Structure formats: structure tokens, C-alpha cells
Amino acid sequence: MQSVEMKKVKILDDSQNEIEVDIKSFYQHLKKYHSIGESLHEERGHYFTVDEKFRKKIKQLLDLNS
């Protein structure tokens, strides 16, 4: 069985609370469900306004941690 390495990073939610996420799966979710416009994403009780600026920031974190 092949192990999948998870890259955990800390990001701030809309209330400036820190949350740790697996950056690859988080980015994949954003691409699938929040790819255009502005929307709200909820992650374990934390809320994120997803817009183009946020998507770019998450993509940069993914690139840095790949």
C-alpha cells in the first residue's frame, strides 16, 4: 500500500483564528466547489470567504509545500 503524505499548513479564517489544514486536499476542494466568483467555505466550524485573492494565496501555499 502506498502512503500519501499530507502537508499540513496553518491558515487564518475570516475571524483571524488559526486552523491547520491539509493544503493539497483544501486546494482541491476549492478548485472543485469554489473555483469562480466569491463564496463562503466552512471547515470544522471556521469560515473562509473564497475569492480570487484567497484562491491565489492557497495555490501559493500549495506550491511552497509541494
C-alpha atoms as one frame of an Amber mdcrd trajectory, in Angstrom:
protein
   0.000   0.000   0.000   1.279   3.447  -0.920   1.324   6.115   1.779   0.025
   9.563   0.983   1.967  12.383   2.571  -0.232  15.129   3.946   1.191  18.626
   4.090  -0.401  20.487   6.964  -0.281  24.277   6.957  -1.847  26.877   9.212
  -4.147  29.496   7.707  -6.376  32.196   9.179 -10.151  32.083   8.908 -12.367
  35.148   8.424 -12.244  35.823  12.198  -8.425  35.623  12.205  -8.432  32.283
  14.042  -5.689  29.869  13.044  -6.651  26.464  11.637  -4.451  23.673  10.342
  -5.434  22.118   7.006  -4.023  19.596   4.567  -3.106  22.098   1.862  -3.442
  19.694  -1.070  -6.952  18.472  -0.235  -8.024  22.001   0.768  -6.867  23.377
  -2.594  -8.538  20.521  -4.486 -11.812  21.257  -2.662 -11.567  24.954  -3.555
 -10.954  24.090  -7.213 -13.960  21.751  -7.291 -16.533  23.744  -5.295 -15.295
  27.350  -5.124 -13.494  27.880  -8.448 -15.167  31.116  -9.578 -16.635  34.215
  -8.011 -16.939  34.676  -4.264 -18.356  32.112  -1.874 -18.170  31.039   1.754
 -16.365  27.851   2.782 -16.881  26.222   6.191 -14.143  23.984   7.593 -14.703
  22.418  11.029 -16.571  25.480  12.312 -14.249  28.007  10.658 -15.418  30.212
   7.796 -13.422  31.443   4.811 -14.505  33.936   2.174 -13.218  32.377  -1.030
 -12.424  34.849  -3.795  -9.657  35.149  -6.380  -7.202  36.608  -3.850  -7.837
  33.735  -1.404  -7.513  31.089  -4.158  -4.165  32.578  -5.229  -2.923  32.575
  -1.623  -3.847  28.904  -1.157  -2.233  27.998  -4.516   0.987  29.730  -3.390
   0.949  27.767  -0.123   0.413  24.558  -2.091   3.353  25.370  -4.389   5.606
  26.179  -1.424   4.725  22.931   0.324   4.862  20.548  -2.631
